[in-house]
Structures are given as structure tokens and as C-alpha cells.
Amino acid sequence: MGKRLILLGAPGSGKGTWSKIISDEKGLAHIATGDLFRAELAAETPLGCEVKSYMEQGALVPDELTIKLVEKALTDKNASNGFVLDGFPRTIPQAEALGELLEKRGLAIDVVINLIIDESILIERTLSRLVCIKCGQPYNAKNMAPAVEGTCDHCGGNVVHRSDDTEETLRKRLEAYHLSTAPLIDYYGNRDLLVAFSNDGPPSDETRNRLFALIDGAKGKA
Ligand code: AMP
């Protein structure tokens, strides 16, 4: 059975980039609540319409909606074979709900990786980042651009700058992070699941090797 991981960290700390690499290489389901919400928004579903204003303002979507979305994704993506959670949980009630959802399935989290990055780098990195609106592949205009401008290397989808990656919205998302998400560091630390991981540089083999060694050493059976 594959590992069950959570990537925790401020917006722009590298959760999306590394979750994608880990899930691809280790064959784990990638569950990214931001990507799932963006897909609902793009398809103009009722849920998409409901979450639009929260996302545009850089506020957190209410827990109830977010938990329902994750419950569905855990089933849809066959998460019993292992998964990487990216951007979820973001609040203590979400973490508690996740614990219950997993317990019902006889599963548990193996490790929570807390990506640590200097806040000045984080703002710069977020303002230049890009994303494929079709498959969620992250890019960065400065050091990780797609081969053909505006086109995803993996699926040919449109690569765009996220409308919530502005300095003003990012400040709000950082506030939400400090207020609601940072308490999860203690929450998972107290459960002996948290490992800190310094991610200040651009993606590199050195970072990958360090990260994979950490995952392979986590207590669950790969
Ligand atoms: P992300 O792509 O992870 O940066 O998420 C983009 C936006 O989606 C966030 O700013 C929130 O508005 C919303 N969102 C994503 N994940 C969550 C979550 N776990 N709880 C609440 N809101 C979320």
C-alpha cells in the first residue's frame, strides 16, 4: 500500500510542485483542493459559483464545503492506494474531519511534511508562478517556464497566471495561513507526524532526493 502524505505550508511554499512530483513518481493519488475548486469554477458548477468570491478574495472556503469535496475525492481517486494531500487540511476542523474520514476507512496519515520558506522568497515566487488550467501542472515564468509559452508541456492545456496570485490577494492568503493553517503545525507535531522541510531554492535534484528520503523513511509501509 502507498504512503498517505500531507504537504503543509504557506501559499507559494512549493506544495503544488512537490505534490505533483511525488504523486507521479510514487503512483499516489494527488488531491489538491485548490485545483478541485478551480475546476468547479471553470465548469461554472453550483459549487464553483459558491466558492468563487472566497477564492477571489484570498479567503478560505468554508470547512463544510471543503470537507465534502475531499470526501468525494478520497473515494473518486481510490485513495486507499495512497495519496498526497496538497492544500488540505487548512484548518483544525478540516484536520479533525480528515482524521474521521480516514478512520472510517481503516487508514491513517503516515507523515505531514511542513514546507518551510522565507516569506520574501514566497511573495516573489508566487507573483511569477503559472499554472495549467487543465491538469494543474505548476510552472514559474522565472525558472520553470513551459517549453512553449502559454502551453502545458504535459497536456497541451493553457498555462496562465492565477487571478488570485496578486500581491493584495496573496497578503490575504498569508493572513489566512497564519490565522487558520499554521496551528496545524502543533496539531500534527503533537501527534508525532510532522517533519519540517526547508524548501527555499527552486526545484532541484538535491531537494528531490532529500524529500524522497524523508518520505521513504516515514513510518507507514511503502
Ligand atoms: P491553492 O491552490 O491551494 O492556493 O488554493 C486556492 C484557494 O482555494 C484558496 O485561497 C482558498 O480560497 C481555496 N482553498 C483551497 N484549499 C482550501 C482548503 N483546504 N480550505 C479552504 N479553502 C481552500
Residues whose N, C-alpha, C, O or C-beta is under 5 A from the ligand:
A	BS01	AMP	T33 G34 D35 F37 Y54 M55 G58 A59 L60 V61 T66 G87 F88 P89 R90
